[in-house]
């Protein structure tokens, strides 16, 4: 399996990306102006900043590639550029642009595994601080657990530990155990310390050291 794989376990990741983005759009429609300004789990980013970042998937592939070349190949510089551009958008404009990305876009077209990981983790980055939990479909959790985004360096957090989801049949690794809901494991592997409170096992102490 690789980042370009679109069909996994008999279902189409591109449809899962569209469904995930639609669920996030439905949440965003329900947010107050104050909630749009809430700090998320993505360090330094408010809700509106996370949405601005996710607009990359509304960008046609040729334009996105041109933008990243202009940014010298740096995704950090590209994110900064997109966020600065989005500062002039109202929340209604951000939502409209985000909704236009549903079902198409650079990530879903070229690297669906990475795109699903990105939108699912950022969706939870928004929901957790707002106190708006949800049940994430098992097939999406499995997809991101089986292929964590290599750009967030998951092996730094996973090596030497055994992760065991308590709500789905999924395990990974050998060593001291880290147990908890699959969503919390996803967020911990993504580097979100707040997920630690939902985890148990003799490996949590080491994982905490790696995350803090």
C-alpha positions as a printed Julia matrix, in Angstrom:
212×3 Matrix{Float64}:
   0.0    0.0     0.0
   1.12   3.55   -0.61
  -0.13   7.12   -0.56
  -1.53   6.75   -4.08
  -3.75   3.77   -3.21
  -7.41   4.72   -3.7
  -9.13   1.36   -3.15
  -8.72  -0.22    0.29
 -10.68  -3.16    1.66
 -13.31  -2.88   -1.07
 -14.11   0.79   -0.58
 -12.95   3.92   -2.34
 -10.86   6.29   -0.22
 -11.88   9.2    -2.44
 -15.49   8.68   -1.36
 -14.37   8.52    2.26
 -12.48  11.8     1.85
 -15.59  13.43    0.39
 -17.73  12.08    3.24
 -15.22  13.26    5.86
 -15.07  16.74    4.36
 -18.87  16.9     4.16
 -19.15  15.99    7.85
 -16.65  18.72    8.69
 -18.55  21.22    6.52
 -21.75  20.37    8.42
 -19.96  21.09   11.7
 -18.54  24.38   10.4
 -22.01  25.58    9.37
 -23.08  25.23   12.99
 -20.21  27.21   14.53
 -20.52  30.67   16.03
 -18.11  33.45   15.15
 -16.36  32.9    18.48
 -15.94  29.2    17.77
 -14.31  29.96   14.41
 -11.63  31.82   16.39
 -11.05  28.95   18.85
  -7.53  27.55   19.12
  -7.34  24.01   17.74
  -5.02  21.12   18.58
  -2.88  22.14   15.62
  -0.42  24.43   17.38
  -0.94  28.1    16.6
  -3.93  27.55   14.35
  -7.49  28.66   15.01
 -10.45  26.86   13.46
 -10.41  29.28   10.53
  -6.69  28.62    9.99
  -7.22  24.85    9.84
 -10.0   25.35    7.3
  -7.75  27.67    5.28
  -5.08  24.96    5.25
  -7.61  22.38    4.05
  -8.45  24.59    1.08
  -5.39  23.12   -0.65
  -7.68  20.31   -1.75
  -9.88  22.81   -3.55
  -6.87  23.81   -5.66
  -6.58  22.21   -9.11
  -3.47  19.98   -9.28
  -1.56  22.15  -11.81
  -2.05  25.28   -9.69
  -1.11  23.48   -6.48
   2.08  22.16   -8.06
   2.89  25.67   -9.3
   2.27  27.06   -5.8
   4.54  24.53   -4.12
   7.31  25.2    -6.63
   6.99  28.93   -5.82
   7.29  27.98   -2.15
  10.57  26.23   -2.87
   9.05  22.82   -2.18
   8.33  23.76    1.43
   4.86  22.8     2.63
   5.35  25.08    5.66
   5.92  28.11    3.43
   3.0   27.06    1.27
   0.74  26.78    4.33
   1.87  30.22    5.5
   1.04  31.66    2.09
  -2.41  30.07    2.03
  -3.14  31.26    5.57
  -2.12  34.84    4.77
  -4.34  34.78    1.7
  -7.27  33.44    3.74
  -7.01  36.22    6.35
  -9.1   38.42    4.08
 -11.89  35.82    3.79
 -14.97  35.9     5.97
 -15.93  32.64    7.66
 -18.78  32.32    5.14
 -16.29  32.63    2.28
 -13.99  30.06    3.89
 -16.88  27.64    4.26
 -18.0   28.14    0.66
 -14.49  27.55   -0.65
 -14.12  24.49    1.57
 -17.4   23.03    0.32
 -16.19  23.44   -3.26
 -13.37  21.02   -2.45
 -15.7   18.16   -1.56
 -15.36  15.3    -4.02
 -12.36  16.65   -5.91
  -9.06  18.43   -5.47
  -5.33  17.86   -5.42
  -5.06  15.54   -2.41
  -8.01  13.31   -3.2
  -6.81  13.0    -6.78
  -3.09  12.41   -6.28
  -2.56  10.97   -2.78
  -5.87   9.85   -1.26
  -4.34   8.09    1.76
  -2.52  11.26    2.81
  -5.56  13.4     2.06
  -7.84  11.25    4.22
  -5.32  11.31    7.07
  -4.98  15.08    6.83
  -8.67  15.93    6.86
  -9.56  13.36    9.53
  -6.87  14.51   11.96
  -7.63  18.19   11.36
 -11.35  17.49   11.76
 -10.58  16.14   15.23
  -8.19  19.05   15.85
 -11.28  21.23   15.57
 -13.82  19.04   17.36
 -11.87  18.17   20.49
 -11.3   21.75   21.78
 -14.9   22.65   20.94
 -16.23  19.69   22.94
 -18.07  18.3    19.95
 -17.28  14.57   19.83
 -18.44  12.26   17.07
 -18.19   8.61   16.09
 -15.61   8.26   13.31
 -16.43   5.42   10.89
 -14.25   2.38   11.54
 -13.12   2.08    7.91
 -11.64   5.6     8.04
  -9.91   4.93   11.34
  -8.39   1.74    9.95
  -7.2    3.54    6.82
  -5.33   6.23    8.75
  -4.01   3.84   11.42
  -2.64   1.5     8.75
  -1.01   4.37    6.85
  -0.15   7.33    9.12
   1.16  10.37    7.28
   4.96   9.9     6.98
   5.42  13.67    6.98
   4.38  13.83   10.66
   7.11  11.28   11.53
   4.87   8.69   13.21
   7.7    6.23   13.86
   9.17   8.67   16.39
   6.12   8.04   18.55
   5.36   4.43   17.64
   8.71   2.6    17.78
   9.07   0.1    20.6
   5.42   0.36   21.63
   2.39  -1.81   21.01
  -0.75   0.13   20.18
  -4.07  -1.63   20.85
  -7.41  -0.09   19.87
 -10.11  -0.97   22.38
 -13.11  -0.2    20.16
 -12.0   -1.87   16.91
  -9.89  -4.95   16.17
  -6.56  -3.23   15.44
  -3.07  -3.55   16.91
   0.38  -2.46   15.8
   3.91  -2.92   17.06
   5.67  -4.75   19.88
   6.64  -3.56   23.33
   4.92  -1.74   26.18
   1.19  -1.44   25.54
  -0.75   1.71   24.73
  -4.51   1.06   24.75
  -7.49   3.22   23.98
 -10.09   4.25   21.42
  -8.83   4.18   17.84
  -9.47   7.91   17.43
  -7.27   8.7    20.44
  -4.5    6.5    19.05
  -4.74   8.32   15.71
  -4.4   11.67   17.46
  -1.52  10.54   19.68
   0.4    9.18   16.7
  -0.25  12.53   14.99
   1.46  14.25   17.92
  -1.52  15.59   19.88
  -0.74  15.32   23.63
  -4.38  15.9    24.61
  -5.16  12.36   23.41
  -2.96  10.9    26.17
  -5.77  11.29   28.72
  -7.8    8.72   26.76
  -5.03   6.1    26.73
  -3.9    3.49   29.26
  -1.17   0.88   29.52
   2.44   0.64   30.6
   3.58   2.33   27.38
   1.73   5.59   28.04
   4.54   7.0    30.16
   7.03   6.61   27.31
   4.55   7.95   24.77
   3.96  10.96   27.02
   7.7   11.62   27.1
   7.76  11.59   23.31
   4.8   13.92   22.96
   5.68  16.51   25.59
